[in-house]
Each structure stands twice: as C-alpha cells, then as structure tokens.
C-alpha cells in the first residue's frame, strides 16, 4: 500500500479518544472478545473497551504455533470445535472471570455462548446461537414459527443432480449453509444455470480456504425461492429478550443476481412508516423465534415488490461486519457502535443512547473482476467529494482479489454523511466513480469435473 493511501486511512477510534467518556469508567471489569480473525473491527472493540477502563481478554482463531506475533496476548482457539474452544477460554480465565462477552462474526458465537453459560455471564443460550449458525437450521426454525421465509429445501452433493432438479422451482437462489457476506449465493433461472451454480459452489466449498475452517455442512447446499424486491439490513440490540432497533439500512443498489455482492448501506431508511413498522415487528418476531435474548443482532430482510411485505433472509447474534460500524454514532457525544455494545456487555450506563439524527452511509467498494490488484488511483479526488467523511482502501496492492460469488472481501470502504439519505447516496456514488482500480484479471482453470457438469448443463437445456 502506498504512503498516499495510508494517509487516507482513518485511525480506528481516533476521534473518540479526543472526547471524554460518557458515564463512569469500567475499571476492574474484564471483557471477553472473541473474533474469527484479527482486523479493524476487532481492534475497534478492543480500543473501545480500553477507553472505558476495561481489561480485554482476546480469543481468535490465529495459528496456535505463532508466538503472539501481535503482542496482544490473544488465546488461540478453534471455533469449529466450540466445546474445546470454550474449555480453553475457561482454563485461561480461572480465578479472574469475565464480566461481559462479545463475539464478532458468526463462527465465535457458539463458543461465546458456552463460556457465558459456564461463567453465568448474560448472553444468548447455546441452542439459540446454534439456530443461527446454519442457514438451513435457521430456515427450519423460522418456518416452524410461522415467519415469512422463502420456500426452501437442502440437498447433498452426493445426491444425483437429476433427482435434485425435479425439486427445483425457478427462479431460485442457491447458497452454502454456513458462509457469510453472500459468498456462494447465486440466482438460477433455469436448469442450466442451476447446475452451473451447484458446480461453482462445489468448487468453492471444496477449496482449501474453505475446507480449513472445518465447518459443518460443507457438503450441502440450500435452495430457496427467489423473492423479487429490495433489501434492508437491521442493526439491533437485545436486552433480556427485548429488541431495540439501532438502525435500519436501505440497500439502494438492486440485488437481483446472478450474484449478491452488497455495495451501499444508507440510514435512516426511506421506507414509508407502515413498511418500516412491519420490518421492526418482523425483526422482533425473528429473534424471539430463534431464542436470541442478549447482545447485538444483525438481520437482513427482503421487501417483496407486489405486497410490500418483509421476508426474513437471515439473522445473526453479531454486530454489523467489516468497517461498516463506523457509520453509526450515538448520543450527543457521538460514541461508536463498538463503545455502545461494549457498555451493554459490561452493564455500564450509556448503552441506551440513540443514533444521531444525521443521515449516513457506507459503500463497500465492489470487486469488478478476480485478479491481481496493481494500482488504485483517485483516492484524493474521492476523499474531496462533498459529503464524504473518509475513504479507506483495505485491499493490498499486488495481492490477489476475488470477485463474487467466490469472493467475500471488498476493495475498501467509502463513508459519507449528509442532511438526508438521498444526498448521502449521491456522495457515495460520486466518490466511487472518481477512483480507478487497476486489476490484472486471471483466467479460470478448467478441470474434468467442471467439463462434466458443463455437459450436464447443456443436456438439461436441450431436454
């Protein structure tokens, strides 16, 4: 990354360090922070806790053979074995129990629940977290509870594709059971596209990068009926089973497929009051059906075009991912989402602050094509766009990047604030077009399995 790009990168929590804390310090309290990997989000939560005077106990899935390379004392954990990871944490905290727990991302949530149960710390029950870990299990739970979810079924890669095709209704969406960030999510409008979507997911789930996670369900796919319409995201906070909506984000770019890479989030939502109320009610019913009772919730809903009603896509007991949390600020001192959630986890005052009234948004800079990122231009021009708060390039120059549906990491983030959501959206789009991303595209590698499935796809189209 060039020095110019580094100068454009805001320091996490810098502005927050320049203003006093709200309420008493958390001196003597210990926060257990579990994260699937190290990154800006993990550091932002750790810094928020330290600003409040709390001690941070960090557990990540880093390699256990590394000798504390970041000098943060993090405990090395394997989140694919939640019981073993929980035992490791419990062994480490003997004689100095934690006062609050936060899990970042889906993978650490079950470990967090098991540790909380053992220590008597307020958190979600392990069975509630398990309801959310698999998209199939979540669909089954929500469907049984009468929530509006798309018609669905699941199948194993070992099943003959001819039998699977008899169950498919088009258009449909094919997705893995456990991946996040829309990785592997593909729309299919006919049998040919369905077979191609299955094969792409087979290669993705069998890749070394995914296999090393040892997640359950990597041998199965979920098939859902495609719901035409727009999408919104809900950021919420649960306290003793009661859901408080922190923000509702519009996703103004159409997510119609064939892939579903998200780009722009803008809040407050421009949905009319009746529909916004319906989203709030659907979110509350969703978390209740899943059994979630405590901590952050991030949920996604599809707004069906004709009836203008929300359908549940997914809900997870975690905060919004990546750097997107920087969009949200609370109270007159504009504390961060990380600080708000830390205060809640440690039972401190200030967790009930409401979001500022100004409109805000973020663009997750999309990856146009897989390849090697050679150069980024126009960052200064994008930064100078009216309404833009910050531009941060997170992809490293000369590194390989992967486009969706196989990809799951963005090129960077653009942040904007303004008088209303429409102006924020315009600022984000104007800043994005001022930048250039120079990528040397890589060619796909064909193998015999791919050729076999392509032949089956051609046969399905002609029959």
C-alpha positions as CSV (number, residue, x, y, z in Angstrom):
1,X,0.0,0.0,0.0
2,X,1.4,3.4,-0.9
3,X,2.1,6.2,1.6
4,X,-0.7,8.3,-0.1
5,X,-3.2,5.5,0.6
6,X,-2.0,5.2,4.2
7,X,-2.5,8.9,4.8
8,X,-6.1,8.5,3.7
9,X,-6.8,5.7,6.2
10,X,-8.5,7.0,9.4
11,X,-7.1,5.6,12.6
12,X,-9.8,3.5,14.3
13,X,-11.3,5.3,17.3
14,X,-9.1,8.4,16.8
15,X,-11.9,10.9,17.1
16,X,-13.4,9.1,20.1
17,X,-10.2,9.4,22.0
18,X,-10.4,13.2,21.8
19,X,-13.6,13.4,23.8
20,X,-14.5,12.3,27.3
21,X,-16.2,9.1,28.1
22,X,-19.9,9.0,28.9
23,X,-20.7,7.7,32.3
24,X,-18.3,6.0,34.8
25,X,-15.3,4.0,33.8
26,X,-15.3,0.2,33.8
27,X,-12.3,0.0,35.9
28,X,-11.7,-3.6,37.0
29,X,-14.1,-5.1,34.5
30,X,-13.0,-7.7,32.0
31,X,-14.4,-8.1,28.5
32,X,-14.0,-11.4,26.6
33,X,-13.7,-10.5,22.9
34,X,-13.9,-13.5,20.5
35,X,-13.2,-12.9,16.9
36,X,-12.9,-15.1,13.9
37,X,-9.9,-13.2,12.7
38,X,-7.9,-10.1,13.6
39,X,-8.8,-6.8,11.8
40,X,-10.0,-3.3,12.2
41,X,-13.3,-4.4,13.8
42,X,-11.5,-6.4,16.5
43,X,-9.1,-3.6,17.2
44,X,-12.0,-1.1,17.3
45,X,-13.8,-3.1,20.0
46,X,-10.6,-3.6,22.0
47,X,-9.8,0.1,21.9
48,X,-13.4,0.9,23.0
49,X,-13.1,-1.3,26.0
50,X,-9.7,0.1,26.9
51,X,-11.0,3.7,26.7
52,X,-13.7,2.7,29.2
53,X,-11.1,1.3,31.5
54,X,-11.9,-2.4,31.0
55,X,-9.4,-5.2,30.5
56,X,-9.7,-7.1,27.3
57,X,-9.3,-10.9,27.1
58,X,-8.9,-11.7,23.4
59,X,-9.6,-15.0,21.7
60,X,-9.1,-15.6,18.0
61,X,-8.6,-18.4,15.5
62,X,-5.0,-17.5,14.8
63,X,-2.5,-20.3,14.4
64,X,-1.6,-21.8,17.8
65,X,2.0,-22.2,16.6
66,X,2.6,-18.5,16.3
67,X,4.2,-17.0,19.4
68,X,1.9,-13.9,20.0
69,X,3.0,-12.1,16.8
70,X,0.8,-9.0,17.5
71,X,1.8,-8.9,21.2
72,X,-1.9,-8.7,22.3
73,X,-1.9,-11.9,24.4
74,X,-4.7,-13.4,22.4
75,X,-5.7,-17.0,23.1
76,X,-5.5,-19.3,20.1
77,X,-8.9,-21.0,19.5
78,X,-10.5,-23.4,17.0
79,X,-14.1,-22.2,16.6
80,X,-15.1,-25.3,14.6
81,X,-14.9,-27.2,17.9
82,X,-16.9,-24.8,20.1
83,X,-16.7,-27.0,23.3
84,X,-12.9,-27.4,23.0
85,X,-12.6,-23.6,22.4
86,X,-14.8,-22.8,25.4
87,X,-12.8,-25.1,27.6
88,X,-9.6,-23.4,26.5
89,X,-11.0,-20.0,27.5
90,X,-12.3,-21.3,30.8
91,X,-8.9,-22.7,31.6
92,X,-7.3,-19.3,30.8
93,X,-9.8,-17.3,32.9
94,X,-9.7,-19.4,36.1
95,X,-9.6,-17.1,39.2
96,X,-10.3,-14.0,37.0
97,X,-13.8,-14.4,35.4
98,X,-15.0,-12.1,32.7
99,X,-17.9,-9.6,33.2
100,X,-19.1,-9.5,29.6
101,X,-18.7,-11.3,26.3
102,X,-18.8,-10.1,22.7
103,X,-18.5,-12.3,19.6
104,X,-17.5,-10.8,16.3
105,X,-18.8,-12.7,13.3
106,X,-20.8,-15.9,13.2
107,X,-18.1,-18.5,14.0
108,X,-17.2,-17.5,17.6
109,X,-20.8,-17.1,18.7
110,X,-21.3,-20.7,19.9
111,X,-18.0,-20.6,21.9
112,X,-19.2,-17.4,23.5
113,X,-22.5,-18.9,24.5
114,X,-20.8,-21.9,26.1
115,X,-18.4,-19.8,28.0
116,X,-21.2,-17.5,29.2
117,X,-23.3,-20.4,30.4
118,X,-20.4,-21.8,32.3
119,X,-19.5,-18.5,33.9
120,X,-23.0,-17.2,34.5
121,X,-22.5,-14.2,32.2
122,X,-25.5,-12.8,30.5
123,X,-25.5,-13.9,26.8
124,X,-27.5,-15.9,24.4
125,X,-28.2,-19.6,25.1
126,X,-26.1,-22.1,23.1
127,X,-29.2,-23.6,21.5
128,X,-30.3,-20.2,20.3
129,X,-26.9,-19.5,18.7
130,X,-26.9,-22.9,17.0
131,X,-30.3,-22.0,15.5
132,X,-28.5,-19.2,13.7
133,X,-25.2,-20.9,12.7
134,X,-26.7,-22.9,9.8
135,X,-28.9,-21.2,7.2
136,X,-30.8,-24.5,6.9
137,X,-31.5,-24.8,10.6
138,X,-32.5,-21.1,10.8
139,X,-34.9,-21.6,7.9
140,X,-36.5,-24.6,9.6
141,X,-36.9,-22.8,12.9
142,X,-38.3,-19.7,11.4
143,X,-40.7,-21.6,9.1
144,X,-42.0,-23.6,12.0
145,X,-42.7,-20.4,13.9
146,X,-44.7,-19.0,11.0
147,X,-42.2,-16.3,9.9
148,X,-42.2,-15.3,6.3
149,X,-39.3,-17.2,4.8
150,X,-38.8,-18.3,1.2
151,X,-39.8,-21.8,0.3
152,X,-36.7,-23.9,0.6
153,X,-35.0,-27.3,0.6
154,X,-31.5,-28.7,1.0
155,X,-29.5,-31.4,-0.7
156,X,-26.2,-33.1,-0.5
157,X,-23.5,-33.1,-3.2
158,X,-23.7,-36.9,-3.2
159,X,-27.3,-36.8,-4.5
160,X,-27.8,-37.3,-8.2
161,X,-28.3,-33.9,-9.8
162,X,-31.1,-35.3,-11.9
163,X,-33.1,-36.0,-8.7
164,X,-32.4,-32.6,-7.3
165,X,-33.6,-30.9,-10.4
166,X,-37.0,-32.4,-10.0
167,X,-37.5,-30.4,-6.8
168,X,-36.3,-27.0,-8.1
169,X,-38.7,-24.2,-8.9
170,X,-37.4,-21.2,-10.9
171,X,-36.2,-18.6,-10.3
172,X,-34.3,-19.8,-7.2
173,X,-31.3,-18.9,-5.1
174,X,-28.5,-21.5,-4.4
175,X,-26.3,-20.9,-1.3
176,X,-24.0,-22.6,1.1
177,X,-25.2,-23.4,4.6
178,X,-22.6,-21.6,6.6
179,X,-20.7,-18.9,4.6
180,X,-21.4,-15.2,5.0
181,X,-21.1,-11.9,3.0
182,X,-23.2,-13.5,0.2
183,X,-20.3,-15.8,-0.7
184,X,-21.5,-18.6,-3.0
185,X,-25.0,-17.1,-3.3
186,X,-26.2,-17.5,-6.9
187,X,-29.5,-17.0,-8.6
188,X,-30.6,-19.6,-11.2
189,X,-33.4,-19.1,-13.7
190,X,-33.3,-22.5,-15.4
191,X,-31.8,-25.9,-15.1
192,X,-28.6,-24.9,-16.9
193,X,-27.9,-22.1,-14.5
194,X,-28.8,-24.2,-11.5
195,X,-26.3,-26.9,-12.4
196,X,-23.6,-24.3,-13.0
197,X,-24.4,-22.7,-9.6
198,X,-24.1,-26.1,-7.9
199,X,-20.8,-26.7,-9.6
200,X,-19.4,-23.3,-8.6
201,X,-20.4,-23.9,-5.0
202,X,-18.9,-27.4,-5.1
203,X,-15.5,-26.0,-6.1
204,X,-15.8,-23.2,-3.6
205,X,-16.7,-25.4,-0.6
206,X,-14.1,-28.0,-1.5
207,X,-11.3,-25.3,-1.8
208,X,-8.5,-25.4,0.7
209,X,-9.5,-22.0,2.0
210,X,-13.0,-23.2,3.0
211,X,-12.1,-26.7,4.0
212,X,-9.6,-25.5,6.6
213,X,-12.5,-23.9,8.5
214,X,-13.9,-27.4,9.2
215,X,-17.4,-26.1,9.3
216,X,-20.3,-28.5,9.3
217,X,-22.5,-28.5,6.2
218,X,-19.8,-28.0,3.6
219,X,-21.2,-31.0,1.7
220,X,-24.7,-29.5,1.3
221,X,-26.4,-26.6,-0.4
222,X,-29.6,-24.7,0.4
223,X,-32.1,-23.8,-2.4
224,X,-34.6,-21.1,-1.9
225,X,-37.4,-19.5,-3.9
226,X,-36.2,-16.1,-5.3
227,X,-38.2,-13.2,-3.8
228,X,-38.3,-10.2,-6.1
229,X,-37.8,-6.9,-4.3
230,X,-35.3,-4.7,-2.5
231,X,-33.4,-5.4,0.7
232,X,-32.8,-3.7,4.1
233,X,-30.5,-4.5,6.9
234,X,-31.4,-4.1,10.6
235,X,-28.9,-3.4,13.3
236,X,-30.4,-4.2,16.8
237,X,-29.5,-4.7,20.4
238,X,-31.2,-7.2,22.7
239,X,-31.7,-6.7,26.4
240,X,-33.4,-9.5,28.3
241,X,-35.2,-10.6,25.2
242,X,-36.4,-7.1,24.2
243,X,-35.1,-5.9,20.8
244,X,-34.1,-2.2,20.3
245,X,-33.6,-1.2,16.7
246,X,-30.4,0.9,16.4
247,X,-30.7,1.5,12.7
248,X,-32.4,0.3,9.5
249,X,-30.2,0.5,6.4
250,X,-31.5,0.7,2.9
251,X,-29.6,-1.1,0.1
252,X,-30.4,1.1,-2.8
253,X,-28.5,-1.0,-5.4
254,X,-30.7,-3.8,-6.9
255,X,-29.8,-7.2,-5.6
256,X,-31.3,-9.3,-8.3
257,X,-28.5,-11.6,-9.1
258,X,-27.0,-13.7,-10.5
259,X,-24.7,-12.8,-7.6
260,X,-25.5,-10.7,-4.5
261,X,-22.4,-8.7,-3.6
262,X,-23.6,-5.8,-1.4
263,X,-22.5,-2.3,-2.1
264,X,-24.3,0.7,-0.4
265,X,-25.9,0.9,3.0
266,X,-27.7,4.1,3.9
267,X,-29.6,5.1,7.1
268,X,-32.1,6.2,8.1
269,X,-34.3,4.1,5.8
270,X,-36.5,5.7,3.3
271,X,-39.2,3.1,3.6
272,X,-42.6,4.5,4.4
273,X,-43.8,4.3,8.0
274,X,-46.1,1.3,7.6
275,X,-43.5,-0.8,6.0
276,X,-40.8,0.3,8.4
277,X,-43.0,-0.7,11.3
278,X,-43.6,-4.1,9.6
279,X,-39.8,-4.6,9.4
280,X,-39.4,-3.7,13.1
281,X,-42.1,-6.2,14.0
282,X,-40.7,-8.9,11.8
283,X,-37.3,-8.5,13.3
284,X,-38.7,-8.8,16.8
285,X,-40.6,-12.0,15.9
286,X,-37.5,-13.4,14.2
287,X,-35.1,-13.0,17.2
288,X,-37.8,-14.4,19.5
289,X,-38.4,-17.5,17.4
290,X,-34.6,-18.1,17.2
291,X,-34.4,-17.8,21.0
292,X,-32.0,-14.9,21.0
293,X,-32.2,-12.7,24.1
294,X,-29.0,-10.7,24.6
295,X,-26.5,-8.6,22.7
296,X,-26.1,-7.3,19.1
297,X,-28.2,-8.6,16.2
298,X,-27.7,-8.1,12.5
299,X,-30.6,-9.1,10.3
300,X,-31.4,-8.9,6.6
301,X,-34.9,-8.7,5.1
302,X,-36.2,-8.8,1.5
303,X,-39.1,-6.4,0.7
304,X,-41.3,-8.2,-1.7
305,X,-42.3,-6.0,-4.6
306,X,-46.0,-6.7,-5.0
307,X,-47.3,-6.9,-1.5
308,X,-44.6,-4.7,0.0
309,X,-44.0,-7.0,2.9
310,X,-40.8,-8.1,4.6
311,X,-39.4,-11.6,4.2
312,X,-36.6,-12.9,6.5
313,X,-33.3,-13.6,4.8
314,X,-31.2,-14.2,7.9
315,X,-30.5,-13.0,11.4
316,X,-27.3,-13.4,13.4
317,X,-26.2,-12.6,17.0
318,X,-23.3,-10.3,16.0
319,X,-22.7,-6.7,15.1
320,X,-22.5,-5.4,11.5
321,X,-19.3,-6.6,9.9
322,X,-16.2,-5.1,8.5
323,X,-15.7,-1.3,8.9
324,X,-19.4,-0.6,8.4
325,X,-20.0,0.1,12.1
326,X,-18.2,3.5,11.6
327,X,-21.4,4.7,10.0
328,X,-23.3,4.6,13.4
329,X,-22.8,7.2,16.1
330,X,-24.8,7.5,19.3
331,X,-25.8,10.2,21.7
332,X,-24.7,13.9,21.9
333,X,-21.0,12.8,22.1
334,X,-21.4,10.5,19.1
335,X,-19.9,7.4,20.6
336,X,-19.2,4.5,18.3
337,X,-21.3,1.3,17.9
338,X,-18.3,-0.6,19.4
339,X,-18.4,1.5,22.5
340,X,-22.2,1.2,22.8
341,X,-22.1,-2.6,22.6
342,X,-19.2,-2.7,25.0
343,X,-21.1,-0.7,27.5
344,X,-24.1,-3.0,27.1
345,X,-21.9,-6.1,27.5
346,X,-20.3,-4.7,30.7
347,X,-23.7,-3.4,32.1
348,X,-22.5,0.2,32.0
349,X,-24.5,3.4,31.6
350,X,-24.8,4.8,28.1
351,X,-25.9,1.6,26.3
352,X,-29.4,3.2,25.7
353,X,-28.1,6.1,23.7
354,X,-29.9,6.7,20.4
355,X,-28.4,7.2,17.0
356,X,-27.6,10.7,15.8
357,X,-30.3,12.2,13.5
358,X,-28.0,12.9,10.5
359,X,-28.1,10.6,7.5
360,X,-25.0,8.4,7.0
361,X,-23.9,5.7,4.6
362,X,-21.1,3.4,3.5
363,X,-20.1,1.9,0.2
364,X,-18.4,-1.4,0.3
365,X,-16.3,-1.0,-2.8
366,X,-17.1,-3.9,-5.1
367,X,-14.6,-6.2,-6.8
368,X,-15.3,-6.0,-10.5
369,X,-13.1,-8.9,-11.5
370,X,-10.8,-11.5,-9.9
371,X,-7.1,-10.9,-10.4
372,X,-4.1,-9.0,-9.0
373,X,-4.7,-5.5,-7.7
374,X,-1.9,-3.5,-9.3
375,X,-2.9,0.1,-8.6
376,X,-5.5,2.3,-7.0
377,X,-6.0,5.9,-8.3
378,X,-8.2,8.8,-7.5
379,X,-8.4,8.3,-3.7
380,X,-7.6,12.0,-3.1
381,X,-10.4,13.0,-5.6
382,X,-12.9,10.7,-3.9
383,X,-11.9,12.0,-0.4
384,X,-12.6,15.6,-1.6
385,X,-16.1,14.8,-2.8
386,X,-18.7,16.9,-0.8
387,X,-20.3,14.8,1.9
388,X,-17.5,12.2,2.1
389,X,-16.1,11.5,5.6
390,X,-13.4,9.0,4.7
391,X,-12.1,6.7,2.1
392,X,-10.3,3.6,3.2
393,X,-8.7,1.1,0.8
394,X,-8.3,-2.3,2.6
395,X,-7.2,-4.4,-0.3
396,X,-3.4,-4.5,-0.6
397,X,-1.7,-3.6,-3.9
398,X,-0.1,-6.7,-5.6
399,X,-2.4,-9.1,-3.7
400,X,-4.9,-11.4,-5.3
401,X,-8.5,-10.3,-5.1
402,X,-11.6,-12.4,-5.8
403,X,-14.9,-11.3,-7.2
404,X,-18.3,-12.6,-6.1
405,X,-19.7,-15.3,-5.8
406,X,-16.4,-16.9,-4.7
407,X,-15.1,-13.7,-3.1
408,X,-16.1,-12.2,0.3
409,X,-13.7,-9.3,0.8
410,X,-14.2,-5.8,-0.6
411,X,-11.6,-3.4,-2.0
412,X,-12.3,-0.9,0.7
413,X,-14.9,1.4,2.1
414,X,-16.3,4.9,1.5
415,X,-18.1,6.8,4.3
416,X,-20.5,9.7,3.9
417,X,-22.8,11.9,6.0
418,X,-25.4,14.5,5.0
419,X,-28.7,16.1,5.5
420,X,-30.7,13.2,4.1
421,X,-30.2,9.7,2.8
422,X,-30.5,10.7,-0.9
423,X,-27.6,13.2,-0.6
424,X,-25.5,10.6,1.2
425,X,-26.2,8.1,-1.5
426,X,-25.2,10.6,-4.2
427,X,-22.0,11.4,-2.4
428,X,-21.0,7.8,-2.2
429,X,-21.6,7.2,-5.9
430,X,-19.7,10.3,-7.0
431,X,-16.7,9.4,-4.8
432,X,-16.7,5.9,-6.2
433,X,-16.6,6.9,-9.9
434,X,-13.6,9.2,-9.1
435,X,-11.5,6.2,-8.3
436,X,-9.8,3.7,-10.5
437,X,-8.9,0.1,-9.7
438,X,-6.3,-1.4,-12.0
439,X,-6.6,-5.2,-11.9
440,X,-4.8,-7.8,-13.9
441,X,-7.5,-10.4,-14.5
442,X,-6.7,-14.1,-14.0
443,X,-8.1,-16.8,-16.2
444,X,-10.3,-19.5,-14.7
445,X,-8.7,-23.0,-14.5
446,X,-10.9,-25.7,-16.1
447,X,-10.8,-29.3,-14.8
448,X,-12.5,-32.6,-15.7
449,X,-15.2,-32.2,-13.1
450,X,-16.1,-28.7,-14.5
451,X,-16.3,-30.1,-18.0
452,X,-18.6,-32.9,-16.8
453,X,-21.0,-30.5,-15.1
454,X,-21.0,-28.2,-18.1
455,X,-22.0,-31.1,-20.3
456,X,-24.9,-31.9,-17.9
457,X,-25.9,-28.3,-18.1
458,X,-26.1,-28.3,-21.9
459,X,-28.1,-31.5,-21.8
460,X,-30.5,-30.0,-19.3
461,X,-31.1,-27.0,-21.5
462,X,-31.7,-29.1,-24.6
463,X,-34.1,-31.6,-23.0
